[in-house]
Amino acid sequence: MGDEKTMKVVEVVNIPWWNAAAEYCISVANALSNRGHNVIVICEKDTPAYQKAMELGLEVEPVLSFKPVGFISDLLTIKRMFRTIYNDIQIVNVHTATSQSLFVIAKKLFNLRYKMIRTRIDLRRIKHYPLNKLSYKNMDGFIVTNKNDRDELLLFTHLPENRVRIIHAGVDTDKFKKYKNVQELKTKFGIKPEGYVVGNIARRSTVKGHDVFFKSAQIIHNEIKDVIFVTAGVDDTISVEDLTEMAKQAGVLEKTRILGYVDRVEELINCFDVGVVSSVGSEKHSRITLEYMACGVPVVGSDIGNIPELVRDGETGFIVKPKDFVGMADAVIRLLKDKELREVFGYNARKLVEQKFSIKSFAEITELFYMEVIARKK
């Protein structure tokens, strides 16, 4: 990429845990950096975002506190940095409300030259008070991951449609792909080589609908005996004991593998015949849906967040209503009973990811939007 097209970008995130917004921020930074752009990540030190950015070899500046008590100090730090070493930054992409307020005020107060994008992956609705509206009006562009959030932003800001762009995150198609040694992988995860595997990978939170998954598992098990149910994910508001009790109540405890964090999750996904996303909320940016699809695994997912924008119902999987465990079970049963349908859906899913949801596509679409914002007069 020539120097005339090389952008100078700052990505800002202040989240003390690893969630969709933090993951999206670091993914954007890494994707643009790999395309030759100069990218700096501003975040809090020793957070998961900081650690991941460092692992990827990104330039990281843990110079802001993002705390109310340090607000004035943070503003003065931004002034100093963006008038000296970062005076040629073209885009600042803020990924949280706190960072948005901080960089908007700094820009206005100190007449800084960068343009601002807000990437909004947030379960909370936009707060309708005057100062917040003023802050949003001062954005030069917005990135969201689903149509509902785009419509909400347009209604709130009354900005032209070209200021708000839906950009789905990409998935590493070299890492997430169909593996040949499935039987070996099943053994690795303590899954018997024979029979079907239905998997649900999500953090252990009520919003992820584990209860819905196990209610559907009961129906599936009553119809097809030779099925193993797998759950995996980091701890949150639901414990292993809670999941064990759900499986017991559903009568599938002996058919269930409960795993925690899995380092090479792509290997576990390859053990699945069907990947389930049983969420009853959240999923503004459903990374696991894309990971299932990239591995050639058909998806049965809730009509939540951006899942219906990723899964083509009746082509790469099935979309069911949130909490509809009967509909979820019926969709899984249909896939398990029809090997040809599973293979066609899996093939379609992989092709769709390659065409629309690869890291390359993600980087190119984001790059194009950033350049549009930079070129825009107002």
Backbone torsions as a table, in degrees:
resi	resn	phi	psi	omega
1	MET	NA	130.7	-178.7
2	GLY	-71.6	159.1	-178.4
3	ASP	-61.6	-31.2	-178.0
4	GLU	-66.4	-17.1	179.7
5	LYS	-111.0	4.1	180.0
6	THR	-82.0	122.4	-179.3
7	MET	-92.1	155.5	174.7
8	LYS	-116.5	112.6	-165.2
9	VAL	-129.0	143.8	170.2
10	VAL	-118.9	129.7	174.4
11	GLU	-109.2	128.1	-174.0
12	VAL	-120.5	128.1	176.6
13	VAL	-146.8	133.0	176.3
14	ASN	-127.6	82.4	179.6
15	ILE	-132.2	124.7	-174.6
16	PRO	-78.3	-2.3	179.1
17	TRP	-132.3	172.5	-179.5
18	TRP	-94.3	107.4	177.8
19	ASN	-131.9	-171.0	-175.0
20	ALA	-62.0	-40.2	-178.5
21	ALA	-66.7	-43.4	178.3
22	ALA	-64.1	-43.6	-179.6
23	GLU	-63.7	-41.3	-179.6
24	TYR	-64.1	-43.6	179.7
25	CYS	-57.6	-50.0	-178.0
26	ILE	-68.7	-34.3	177.4
27	SER	-63.4	-44.0	177.8
28	VAL	-60.5	-49.0	-178.3
29	ALA	-58.5	-44.9	-178.0
30	ASN	-68.8	-42.4	-179.0
31	ALA	-63.1	-43.2	179.9
32	LEU	-71.0	-38.0	177.6
33	SER	-61.7	-41.2	179.9
34	ASN	-67.1	-18.7	176.7
35	ARG	-92.3	6.7	173.2
36	GLY	97.7	3.9	179.4
37	HIS	-82.6	154.1	176.6
38	ASN	-86.4	112.5	-173.3
39	VAL	-125.4	132.5	175.0
40	ILE	-120.6	135.5	175.7
41	VAL	-103.4	124.2	173.6
42	ILE	-106.1	119.9	-177.8
43	CYS	-155.4	175.5	177.0
44	GLU	-79.7	143.0	-179.1
45	LYS	-67.2	145.6	174.0
46	ASP	66.9	16.0	171.1
47	THR	-88.1	164.2	176.8
48	PRO	-56.8	-36.4	178.8
49	ALA	-63.8	-43.0	177.9
50	TYR	-61.0	-47.9	-177.6
51	GLN	-63.5	-41.5	-179.7
52	LYS	-67.3	-41.8	179.0
53	ALA	-62.0	-40.3	178.4
54	MET	-65.8	-40.8	178.5
55	GLU	-59.8	-35.4	-177.9
56	LEU	-83.0	-4.5	179.1
57	GLY	78.7	22.1	178.9
58	LEU	-79.7	156.0	174.4
59	GLU	-77.0	123.9	-174.1
60	VAL	-123.4	136.3	176.7
61	GLU	-122.5	97.3	177.8
62	PRO	-89.6	58.5	-169.4
63	VAL	-101.5	-10.3	-176.9
64	LEU	-108.2	146.9	-179.8
65	SER	-87.8	-30.2	-175.9
66	PHE	58.3	22.4	179.8
67	LYS	-107.1	146.2	178.2
68	PRO	-54.3	-39.6	-178.1
69	VAL	-67.3	-23.3	-179.6
70	GLY	-104.6	16.6	-173.1
71	PHE	-59.7	-49.6	-178.9
72	ILE	-64.4	-42.1	178.4
73	SER	-61.9	-40.2	178.3
74	ASP	-64.3	-41.6	178.5
75	LEU	-60.5	-44.0	-179.9
76	LEU	-67.2	-33.7	176.4
77	THR	-66.1	-43.3	177.4
78	ILE	-61.5	-44.2	177.9
79	LYS	-56.1	-50.0	-177.4
80	ARG	-63.1	-47.2	-175.7
81	MET	-66.1	-43.2	-173.2
82	PHE	-85.9	-1.2	170.9
83	ARG	-104.1	-7.0	-179.5
84	THR	-123.0	-97.1	-172.3
85	ILE	-66.1	-24.5	-178.9
86	TYR	-115.7	30.0	-176.8
87	ASN	-71.5	-10.8	179.6
88	ASP	-106.0	12.0	176.7
89	ILE	-65.2	132.3	-177.9
90	GLN	-96.2	-37.0	-176.2
91	ILE	-130.2	133.0	166.7
92	VAL	-115.9	116.3	178.6
93	ASN	-103.3	113.4	-178.8
94	VAL	-99.8	137.5	-172.8
95	HIS	-111.6	5.1	178.3
96	THR	-141.9	163.0	178.6
97	ALA	-65.4	-39.3	-179.7
98	THR	-62.3	-47.8	-179.8
99	SER	-67.7	-31.8	176.5
100	GLN	-61.4	-51.1	-179.4
101	SER	-59.7	-44.2	-176.5
102	LEU	-61.9	-47.2	-175.5
103	PHE	-79.7	-26.6	174.0
104	VAL	-67.1	-47.7	-179.6
105	ILE	-62.9	-44.1	179.4
106	ALA	-61.1	-41.7	-178.7
107	LYS	-63.0	-45.9	-178.5
108	LYS	-71.1	-43.3	-174.8
109	LEU	-67.3	-38.2	-174.0
110	PHE	-111.3	9.4	177.4
111	ASN	54.1	49.4	179.3
112	LEU	-81.2	156.1	-166.5
113	ARG	-98.3	-10.4	-175.6
114	TYR	-66.3	152.4	171.9
115	LYS	-95.4	153.3	-172.2
116	MET	-120.0	135.2	171.9
117	ILE	-120.0	140.5	173.0
118	ARG	-111.8	120.2	170.9
119	THR	-93.7	119.8	-173.7
120	ARG	-115.5	105.8	173.7
121	ILE	-124.0	85.1	-167.9
122	ASP	-142.1	131.7	177.3
123	LEU	-69.1	-28.1	-176.2
124	ARG	-76.2	144.3	175.5
125	ARG	-71.6	157.3	177.4
126	ILE	-66.6	134.0	179.9
127	LYS	-79.8	126.0	-173.8
128	HIS	-94.5	69.7	171.7
129	TYR	-125.2	156.6	-168.6
130	PRO	-54.6	-45.6	-177.7
131	LEU	-64.5	-36.4	178.2
132	ASN	-67.2	-39.7	178.4
133	LYS	-63.3	-39.3	177.9
134	LEU	-63.5	-41.2	178.4
135	SER	-61.3	-45.0	-179.6
136	TYR	-66.8	-35.1	179.5
137	LYS	-64.8	-24.0	-178.3
138	ASN	-88.6	3.3	173.9
139	MET	-79.2	142.3	177.0
140	ASP	-90.4	-12.4	177.9
141	GLY	-173.9	160.4	178.6
142	PHE	-131.9	144.8	171.7
143	ILE	-119.6	129.8	174.2
144	VAL	-131.2	172.9	-175.7
145	THR	-119.0	8.4	177.4
146	ASN	-157.5	160.9	-174.1
147	LYS	-66.9	-36.6	-179.2
148	ASN	-61.7	-43.1	178.9
149	ASP	-67.1	-36.9	176.0
150	ARG	-61.0	-46.6	-178.5
151	ASP	-64.6	-38.2	178.8
152	GLU	-64.2	-42.2	179.6
153	LEU	-65.1	-44.0	-179.8
154	LEU	-63.6	-39.2	179.3
155	LEU	-67.8	-38.1	-177.4
156	PHE	-74.6	-41.8	-173.1
157	THR	-95.6	-22.4	-174.4
158	HIS	58.7	28.0	177.7
159	LEU	-80.6	159.6	174.8
160	PRO	-61.5	150.5	-176.0
161	GLU	-60.5	-29.2	-177.4
162	ASN	-72.3	-6.0	177.0
163	ARG	-84.2	-14.9	-177.7
164	VAL	-118.7	122.6	-175.3
165	ARG	-122.8	130.1	172.1
166	ILE	-83.4	117.4	178.1
167	ILE	-130.8	107.7	177.4
168	HIS	-76.7	139.8	178.5
169	ALA	-64.7	156.5	179.6
170	GLY	-98.9	165.7	178.2
171	VAL	-123.9	144.3	-179.2
172	ASP	-73.3	102.0	-174.8
173	THR	-77.0	-10.9	173.1
174	ASP	-80.6	-31.6	178.6
175	LYS	-86.5	-48.2	179.9
176	PHE	-93.8	102.8	-177.5
177	LYS	-155.7	175.3	-179.7
178	LYS	-80.1	125.0	179.3
179	TYR	-98.6	155.8	-178.4
180	LYS	-92.3	-27.3	-174.2
181	ASN	-90.3	53.0	-174.7
182	VAL	-62.8	-42.1	-178.4
183	GLN	-62.2	-40.3	177.8
184	GLU	-64.2	-40.6	180.0
185	LEU	-67.4	-38.8	177.2
186	LYS	-59.8	-43.5	178.1
187	THR	-61.0	-41.2	179.3
188	LYS	-57.2	-38.9	-176.9
189	PHE	-95.6	11.1	177.2
190	GLY	72.1	29.2	179.0
191	ILE	-108.0	129.8	-178.9
192	LYS	-64.6	140.6	-173.8
193	PRO	-62.0	-30.0	-176.2
194	GLU	-86.9	156.9	173.9
195	GLY	89.2	-177.4	-177.6
196	TYR	-94.7	157.1	175.7
197	VAL	-130.9	124.7	175.8
198	VAL	-113.6	122.2	-172.8
199	GLY	-118.0	150.7	177.9
200	ASN	-138.8	106.4	-179.3
201	ILE	-106.4	117.6	-178.2
202	ALA	-167.5	152.0	174.5
203	ARG	-62.5	152.3	-174.4
204	ARG	-80.0	79.4	-178.6
205	SER	-132.5	148.3	-179.3
206	THR	-59.6	-29.6	-177.9
207	VAL	-68.2	-17.3	-178.2
208	LYS	-86.1	-4.2	170.8
209	GLY	68.7	38.8	177.7
210	HIS	-61.3	-33.9	178.2
211	ASP	-63.5	-37.5	177.4
212	VAL	-65.1	-42.4	179.2
213	PHE	-58.5	-46.3	-176.5
214	PHE	-74.9	-29.8	173.7
215	LYS	-65.4	-38.6	176.9
216	SER	-70.2	-33.8	179.0
217	ALA	-61.0	-37.3	178.6
218	GLN	-60.5	-44.5	180.0
219	ILE	-67.4	-42.6	179.6
220	ILE	-61.2	-45.2	-178.5
221	HIS	-63.4	-36.8	178.4
222	ASN	-65.6	-26.1	-178.1
223	GLU	-94.6	-39.1	-177.6
224	ILE	-131.6	111.7	-173.4
225	LYS	-74.2	-33.1	-171.0
226	ASP	-89.3	60.9	-178.8
227	VAL	-129.7	135.5	172.1
228	ILE	-107.2	136.3	178.8
229	PHE	-108.2	129.0	-176.5
230	VAL	-121.8	130.6	170.1
231	THR	-121.2	143.2	178.1
232	ALA	-147.9	145.2	178.4
233	GLY	160.9	162.9	-178.2
234	VAL	-76.4	160.4	179.9
235	ASP	-65.8	146.6	173.4
236	ASP	-152.4	-121.9	-176.2
237	THR	-87.0	-8.6	-179.9
238	ILE	-113.7	135.8	-178.5
239	SER	-96.3	168.4	173.9
240	VAL	-60.2	-37.6	178.8
241	GLU	-62.6	-38.5	177.6
242	ASP	-62.8	-45.5	179.7
243	LEU	-65.3	-38.7	178.1
244	THR	-61.1	-41.8	179.3
245	GLU	-67.1	-39.5	176.8
246	MET	-60.2	-44.9	179.6
247	ALA	-64.6	-38.4	179.4
248	LYS	-64.7	-46.4	179.8
249	GLN	-62.4	-32.1	179.5
250	ALA	-81.3	-7.6	-179.6
251	GLY	75.2	24.0	-177.5
252	VAL	-125.2	19.5	-176.5
253	LEU	-57.7	-43.5	-179.3
254	GLU	-70.8	-13.9	179.7
255	LYS	-103.5	11.9	-172.6
256	THR	-117.2	137.1	170.9
257	ARG	-114.2	119.4	179.4
258	ILE	-105.9	113.7	-177.5
259	LEU	-115.0	155.9	175.4
260	GLY	-92.9	-136.3	177.2
261	TYR	-67.1	133.8	179.0
262	VAL	-115.6	120.1	-175.3
263	ASP	-63.7	-51.3	179.9
264	ARG	-105.1	75.8	-172.8
265	VAL	-64.9	-26.3	179.0
266	GLU	-62.2	-29.7	177.2
267	GLU	-70.3	-39.7	178.1
268	LEU	-66.0	-42.6	179.8
269	ILE	-58.2	-36.0	-179.6
270	ASN	-66.7	-13.4	175.9
271	CYS	-81.4	-13.8	-172.4
272	PHE	-85.4	142.1	167.1
273	ASP	-89.1	-32.4	176.9
274	VAL	-139.5	135.7	174.7
275	GLY	-104.3	129.2	-176.6
276	VAL	-110.0	136.5	170.0
277	VAL	-121.1	99.3	-170.1
278	SER	-97.7	19.6	-174.0
279	SER	-56.4	146.8	175.0
280	VAL	-109.8	0.9	177.5
281	GLY	-167.6	-170.7	177.6
282	SER	66.3	-148.0	178.7
283	GLU	60.0	35.2	171.4
284	LYS	-61.6	-31.3	179.2
285	HIS	-140.7	91.3	-172.6
286	SER	-87.2	85.9	-179.1
287	ARG	-61.4	-40.8	-175.6
288	ILE	-64.4	-32.6	177.9
289	THR	-60.4	-45.9	179.3
290	LEU	-66.9	-34.9	179.4
291	GLU	-67.8	-41.5	173.1
292	TYR	-55.5	-52.3	-174.3
293	MET	-62.7	-40.3	179.8
294	ALA	-63.2	-30.3	178.0
295	CYS	-84.3	4.6	178.2
296	GLY	75.0	28.5	179.7
297	VAL	-106.0	122.9	177.1
298	PRO	-63.5	147.5	-174.0
299	VAL	-114.4	136.8	166.1
300	VAL	-113.8	112.2	-172.3
301	GLY	-131.2	156.4	177.6
302	SER	-73.3	151.4	176.2
303	ASP	-79.9	69.8	-173.6
304	ILE	-136.2	142.9	173.9
305	GLY	56.4	-132.1	-177.8
306	ASN	-100.3	10.3	179.6
307	ILE	-57.1	-47.4	179.8
308	PRO	-68.9	-10.9	175.4
309	GLU	-90.5	-12.6	178.2
310	LEU	-100.3	-42.8	-178.0
311	VAL	-91.3	126.9	174.7
312	ARG	-89.8	107.2	-174.9
313	ASP	-59.7	124.5	-179.3
314	GLY	84.7	1.8	178.5
315	GLU	-126.2	-43.7	178.9
316	THR	-118.6	-3.7	-179.3
317	GLY	168.3	-161.0	179.1
318	PHE	-131.1	142.3	175.2
319	ILE	-106.4	131.3	179.1
320	VAL	-125.2	160.7	-179.8
321	LYS	-66.6	146.7	177.1
322	PRO	-57.1	137.3	179.1
323	LYS	72.8	0.4	-179.3
324	ASP	-83.3	80.6	-176.6
325	PHE	-69.4	-27.2	176.8
326	VAL	-68.5	-47.3	177.8
327	GLY	-62.1	-37.8	178.1
328	MET	-64.4	-45.1	179.5
329	ALA	-62.7	-43.8	179.9
330	ASP	-60.2	-40.9	-179.2
331	ALA	-66.6	-42.6	178.9
332	VAL	-64.8	-45.3	179.7
333	ILE	-58.4	-43.3	179.6
334	ARG	-59.1	-42.3	-179.6
335	LEU	-70.0	-40.3	-179.2
336	LEU	-66.8	-33.4	-177.2
337	LYS	-81.5	-13.2	-175.7
338	ASP	-124.7	92.6	-177.2
339	LYS	-60.2	-41.5	-179.4
340	GLU	-62.2	-41.7	179.0
341	LEU	-63.4	-43.0	177.6
342	ARG	-58.9	-44.3	-177.5
343	GLU	-67.7	-39.8	178.8
344	VAL	-65.6	-46.9	178.9
345	PHE	-61.3	-43.0	179.7
346	GLY	-62.9	-42.8	177.7
347	TYR	-63.0	-46.5	179.3
348	ASN	-61.0	-40.0	-178.6
349	ALA	-63.1	-46.8	179.3
350	ARG	-61.2	-45.0	-179.5
351	LYS	-62.9	-39.5	179.8
352	LEU	-64.3	-41.5	177.6
353	VAL	-63.2	-44.1	179.6
354	GLU	-60.8	-36.2	-176.2
355	GLN	-81.7	-37.9	-169.8
356	LYS	-122.1	-23.8	-169.5
357	PHE	-124.7	24.9	176.3
358	SER	-78.9	164.7	175.1
359	ILE	-59.8	-38.9	179.6
360	LYS	-60.6	-47.1	178.8
361	SER	-63.4	-43.2	178.7
362	PHE	-57.1	-48.4	-178.9
363	ALA	-64.8	-43.2	-177.5
364	GLU	-65.3	-43.6	-179.0
365	ILE	-66.9	-41.8	178.7
366	THR	-64.5	-45.7	179.1
367	GLU	-56.9	-45.1	-178.9
368	LEU	-62.1	-42.6	-179.8
369	PHE	-66.1	-43.9	177.6
370	TYR	-57.3	-44.7	-178.9
371	MET	-65.8	-35.4	174.9
372	GLU	-62.2	-43.8	179.5
373	VAL	-63.5	-44.0	179.8
374	ILE	-62.0	-40.1	-176.3
375	ALA	-76.7	-20.0	-176.1
376	ARG	-67.6	135.3	-178.2
377	LYS	-68.4	-43.6	-179.2
378	LYS	-128.1	NA	NA
